[in-house]
Amino acid sequence: MNEHFFQCPYCWEEISMLIDTSVREQKYIEDCEVCCNPIELSVQSEDGIIMGFDAQNIEQ
């Protein structure tokens, strides 16, 4: 698990999440710990290192 810091696409606050880097590709939804809006996360990992990370707001 690696802690990854990024900006929420809704409130622009810096937040962090624990990322399981043993999984090569992940896509899931997690709520912002500040504004509680849902964020779609896409993560690519290789050899325990985060190679790609994207956080998008969810169109409602």
TIVO-2410 file (N, C-alpha, C; in nm, 3 decimals):
# residues 60
REC num residu      c1      c2      c3 atome chaine
REC   1      M   0.084  -0.118   0.000     N      A
REC   1      M   0.000   0.000   0.000    CA      A
REC   1      M   0.089   0.125   0.000     C      A
REC   2      N   0.054   0.218  -0.086     N      A
REC   2      N   0.124   0.346  -0.093    CA      A
REC   2      N   0.025   0.459  -0.072     C      A
REC   3      E   0.065   0.559   0.006     N      A
REC   3      E  -0.020   0.676   0.022    CA      A
REC   3      E   0.005   0.769  -0.096     C      A
REC   4      H  -0.103   0.814  -0.160     N      A
REC   4      H  -0.091   0.901  -0.276    CA      A
REC   4      H  -0.171   1.029  -0.251     C      A
REC   5      F  -0.108   1.143  -0.273     N      A
REC   5      F  -0.172   1.273  -0.253    CA      A
REC   5      F  -0.214   1.329  -0.388     C      A
REC   6      F  -0.335   1.390  -0.392     N      A
REC   6      F  -0.384   1.452  -0.515    CA      A
REC   6      F  -0.491   1.554  -0.479     C      A
REC   7      Q  -0.531   1.632  -0.579     N      A
REC   7      Q  -0.635   1.735  -0.559    CA      A
REC   7      Q  -0.771   1.680  -0.595     C      A
REC   8      C  -0.868   1.705  -0.509     N      A
REC   8      C  -1.006   1.666  -0.537    CA      A
REC   8      C  -1.056   1.746  -0.658     C      A
REC   9      P  -1.118   1.680  -0.757     N      A
REC   9      P  -1.168   1.753  -0.874    CA      A
REC   9      P  -1.293   1.837  -0.846     C      A
REC  10      Y  -1.347   1.831  -0.725     N      A
REC  10      Y  -1.463   1.912  -0.688    CA      A
REC  10      Y  -1.424   2.032  -0.603     C      A
REC  11      C  -1.359   2.006  -0.489     N      A
REC  11      C  -1.330   2.115  -0.394    CA      A
REC  11      C  -1.186   2.164  -0.402     C      A
REC  12      W  -1.101   2.097  -0.480     N      A
REC  12      W  -0.962   2.133  -0.504    CA      A
REC  12      W  -0.872   2.122  -0.382     C      A
REC  13      E  -0.923   2.062  -0.274     N      A
REC  13      E  -0.840   2.037  -0.156    CA      A
REC  13      E  -0.746   1.919  -0.184     C      A
REC  14      E  -0.627   1.925  -0.124     N      A
REC  14      E  -0.536   1.812  -0.136    CA      A
REC  14      E  -0.581   1.703  -0.040     C      A
REC  15      I  -0.599   1.584  -0.092     N      A
REC  15      I  -0.638   1.470  -0.009    CA      A
REC  15      I  -0.542   1.355  -0.039     C      A
REC  16      S  -0.549   1.252   0.043     N      A
REC  16      S  -0.464   1.135   0.020    CA      A
REC  16      S  -0.548   1.009   0.030     C      A
REC  17      M  -0.503   0.908  -0.041     N      A
REC  17      M  -0.567   0.777  -0.036    CA      A
REC  17      M  -0.459   0.671  -0.037     C      A
REC  18      L  -0.490   0.559   0.026     N      A
REC  18      L  -0.399   0.445   0.021    CA      A
REC  18      L  -0.429   0.366  -0.105     C      A
REC  19      I  -0.326   0.340  -0.183     N      A
REC  19      I  -0.338   0.269  -0.310    CA      A
REC  19      I  -0.269   0.134  -0.297     C      A
REC  20      D  -0.340   0.028  -0.333     N      A
REC  20      D  -0.282  -0.106  -0.334    CA      A
REC  20      D  -0.203  -0.123  -0.463     C      A
REC  21      T  -0.072  -0.112  -0.454     N      A
REC  21      T   0.014  -0.117  -0.573    CA      A
REC  21      T   0.044  -0.260  -0.618     C      A
REC  22      S  -0.012  -0.360  -0.550     N      A
REC  22      S   0.006  -0.498  -0.597    CA      A
REC  22      S  -0.089  -0.531  -0.712     C      A
REC  23      V  -0.189  -0.443  -0.736     N      A
REC  23      V  -0.283  -0.460  -0.846    CA      A
REC  23      V  -0.239  -0.371  -0.961     C      A
REC  24      R  -0.220  -0.429  -1.080     N      A
REC  24      R  -0.165  -0.353  -1.193    CA      A
REC  24      R  -0.258  -0.242  -1.241     C      A
REC  25      E  -0.386  -0.270  -1.258     N      A
REC  25      E  -0.481  -0.168  -1.304    CA      A
REC  25      E  -0.606  -0.172  -1.218     C      A
REC  26      Q  -0.649  -0.055  -1.174     N      A
REC  26      Q  -0.767  -0.044  -1.090    CA      A
REC  26      Q  -0.852   0.073  -1.136     C      A
REC  27      K  -0.981   0.059  -1.121     N      A
REC  27      K  -1.073   0.169  -1.146    CA      A
REC  27      K  -1.184   0.154  -1.044     C      A
REC  28      Y  -1.204   0.258  -0.963     N      A
REC  28      Y  -1.307   0.251  -0.860    CA      A
REC  28      Y  -1.350   0.391  -0.820     C      A
REC  29      I  -1.455   0.397  -0.739     N      A
REC  29      I  -1.509   0.525  -0.693    CA      A
REC  29      I  -1.488   0.537  -0.543     C      A
REC  30      E  -1.439   0.651  -0.502     N      A
REC  30      E  -1.412   0.679  -0.360    CA      A
REC  30      E  -1.462   0.820  -0.332     C      A
REC  31      D  -1.520   0.841  -0.216     N      A
REC  31      D  -1.568   0.974  -0.178    CA      A
REC  31      D  -1.454   1.061  -0.126     C      A
REC  32      C  -1.456   1.189  -0.161     N      A
REC  32      C  -1.359   1.285  -0.109    CA      A
REC  32      C  -1.376   1.295   0.042     C      A
REC  33      E  -1.265   1.294   0.115     N      A
REC  33      E  -1.271   1.303   0.261    CA      A
REC  33      E  -1.304   1.444   0.310     C      A
REC  34      V  -1.302   1.543   0.221     N      A
REC  34      V  -1.333   1.681   0.259    CA      A
REC  34      V  -1.477   1.717   0.221     C      A
REC  35      C  -1.512   1.703   0.092     N      A
REC  35      C  -1.644   1.747   0.045    CA      A
REC  35      C  -1.743   1.632   0.024     C      A
REC  36      C  -1.698   1.509   0.036     N      A
REC  36      C  -1.781   1.388   0.027    CA      A
REC  36      C  -1.836   1.359  -0.113     C      A
REC  37      N  -1.791   1.429  -0.215     N      A
REC  37      N  -1.835   1.399  -0.352    CA      A
REC  37      N  -1.762   1.275  -0.403     C      A
REC  38      P  -1.827   1.197  -0.492     N      A
REC  38      P  -1.765   1.076  -0.545    CA      A
REC  38      P  -1.660   1.108  -0.652     C      A
REC  39      I  -1.545   1.044  -0.640     N      A
REC  39      I  -1.434   1.063  -0.734    CA      A
REC  39      I  -1.406   0.930  -0.802     C      A
REC  40      E  -1.399   0.931  -0.934     N      A
REC  40      E  -1.362   0.811  -1.008    CA      A
REC  40      E  -1.210   0.806  -1.019     C      A
REC  41      L  -1.150   0.702  -0.964     N      A
REC  41      L  -1.006   0.687  -0.964    CA      A
REC  41      L  -0.963   0.579  -1.062     C      A
REC  42      S  -0.860   0.607  -1.138     N      A
REC  42      S  -0.797   0.509  -1.227    CA      A
REC  42      S  -0.650   0.506  -1.190     C      A
REC  43      V  -0.600   0.386  -1.159     N      A
REC  43      V  -0.462   0.373  -1.112    CA      A
REC  43      V  -0.394   0.260  -1.189     C      A
REC  44      Q  -0.271   0.286  -1.233     N      A
REC  44      Q  -0.188   0.183  -1.295    CA      A
REC  44      Q  -0.060   0.171  -1.211     C      A
REC  45      S  -0.027   0.048  -1.174     N      A
REC  45      S   0.092   0.024  -1.092    CA      A
REC  45      S   0.180  -0.081  -1.157     C      A
REC  46      E   0.309  -0.070  -1.127     N      A
REC  46      E   0.405  -0.169  -1.176    CA      A
REC  46      E   0.516  -0.184  -1.074     C      A
REC  47      D   0.542  -0.305  -1.032     N      A
REC  47      D   0.647  -0.335  -0.935    CA      A
REC  47      D   0.635  -0.250  -0.809     C      A
REC  48      G   0.512  -0.230  -0.761     N      A
REC  48      G   0.489  -0.156  -0.637    CA      A
REC  48      G   0.497  -0.005  -0.651     C      A
REC  49      I   0.506   0.044  -0.775     N      A
REC  49      I   0.518   0.188  -0.800    CA      A
REC  49      I   0.395   0.234  -0.879     C      A
REC  50      I   0.338   0.347  -0.840     N      A
REC  50      I   0.225   0.403  -0.914    CA      A
REC  50      I   0.278   0.467  -1.041     C      A
REC  51      M   0.239   0.411  -1.156     N      A
REC  51      M   0.286   0.459  -1.285    CA      A
REC  51      M   0.188   0.559  -1.348     C      A
REC  52      G   0.061   0.547  -1.313     N      A
REC  52      G  -0.041   0.638  -1.367    CA      A
REC  52      G  -0.152   0.656  -1.265     C      A
REC  53      F  -0.202   0.777  -1.256     N      A
REC  53      F  -0.310   0.807  -1.160    CA      A
REC  53      F  -0.397   0.916  -1.220     C      A
REC  54      D  -0.530   0.894  -1.214     N      A
REC  54      D  -0.623   0.994  -1.264    CA      A
REC  54      D  -0.743   0.999  -1.171     C      A
REC  55      A  -0.783   1.119  -1.133     N      A
REC  55      A  -0.900   1.141  -1.046    CA      A
REC  55      A  -0.996   1.233  -1.120     C      A
REC  56      Q  -1.116   1.183  -1.148     N      A
REC  56      Q  -1.215   1.259  -1.224    CA      A
REC  56      Q  -1.345   1.273  -1.145     C      A
REC  57      N  -1.413   1.385  -1.167     N      A
REC  57      N  -1.547   1.396  -1.107    CA      A
REC  57      N  -1.642   1.308  -1.188     C      A
REC  58      I  -1.750   1.269  -1.124     N      A
REC  58      I  -1.848   1.181  -1.187    CA      A
REC  58      I  -1.963   1.266  -1.239     C      A
REC  59      E  -1.992   1.252  -1.367     N      A
REC  59      E  -2.102   1.326  -1.428    CA      A
REC  59      E  -2.233   1.278  -1.370     C      A
REC  60      Q  -2.314   1.371  -1.321     N      A
REC  60      Q  -2.442   1.332  -1.261    CA      A
REC  60      Q  -2.556   1.387  -1.341     C      A
***
